[in-house]
Amino acid sequence: MDNKILVGPFRQIITMDEVPLKGPLHDNQLHIIESAWILIQDGKMISIDSYNKLKNKVVDGKDEIQQMNGDHVAMPGMIDPHTHICYAGSRSNDYALRLSGMSYLEIAARGGGIWSTVTNTRNASDETLYLNTHTRASSLLNDGVTTAEVKSGYALNVEDELRMLEVIKRINDSNEIDLVSTCLAAHTLPKDFQGSAKQYLEFLIKNLLPEVVKRKLSSRADIYIEKNAFSADEGLFYLKEAKNLGFDAIVHADQFTTGGSEVAVEVGAVSADHLEVTSDREIALLARSDVIPVSLPGASIGLGVSFAPVRKILDAGCSLAVASDWNPGSAPMGDILVQACMLGVYEHLTMAETLASITYRAAAALRLRDRGILKKGNQADIVAFPVSDYRDIVYYQGKMKPDIIMKKGKLIHKP
Ligand SMILES: [Zn+2]
């Protein structure tokens, strides 16, 4: 057993313990421990209590005491359950053209759009792809994101989709942040595939997914169900086959047209992500299921479109996670805290709903049960903000970043 670490004092510890997974949350449902310290061993929390109760559990000269200066409020390390940070090349030119009024189709015709990212990613060396992704992962960690999901999906052929997943795995192994990888080879029909969308999906099922399983690169399969990508029927077919191979199903759903969330419910997906145009009908379906709705406010901000109707989604009894969707096309910001706070303003989320959506409820969107809540036995993934009241975290609209970040009990030093 490692030596113990006693860290504190914290004016408040927002534990997220006993917060329900689904439905609306009032701020008074937050479990807050006042003036406490956290005792850590072997990367896990073993106790949260007052200094007087914990000081006898550490041995002078052997264990470590990390004393914070000034007021701090701690909460679980943030979890970003939907990103596309493994890519090469910038799309700032697309962004400029979009701001000047050009449509996505016109931009794509000029050599922009997703195909430019696919080309750049395929052409990037392993080292470039590794460094790009590592830099973005470190930036997430420095903002207090201690676990992030990362998708493939900018290669769209067997060899380079596997390469993307290998890069994500290498970064997970070399960077303190935990990365959960997802195979998104069904992002769009690649221009250079000879055949229909259905034939491409059959090709992935036969040639890519078994190899992903064999190399243990991912246990999550995602598909983009949208008018210009894959139909609901194609999505249903693909995800059923992926589940038979042992994958969890994820859906990019209802971003511009509906259909995706219904498929998510039908296949028992872990999450349905986007939901900008989700209507009452889909919300009712989601509410009766275990699918976690994931809102991506960064994509709405990037494209200048409405946010997902998350107030209605919560009021219907659904859960709600928020993710950055960090990607080069529609969501280049990659700041989950700013985005969750923005979403909260426009959709009237309580502070409890905003904070749960990027911690405990986001963990559920990745089926992770050992984090997202500060309690005994969980991973010591902890962030602390230099404030004396937890409401300041949301009040500063994401501008205020944590100055203490711990991953599995290890203090992360910001550059
Ligand atoms: Zn996405």
Residues whose N, C-alpha, C, O or C-beta is under 5 A from the ligand:
A	BS01	ZN	D325
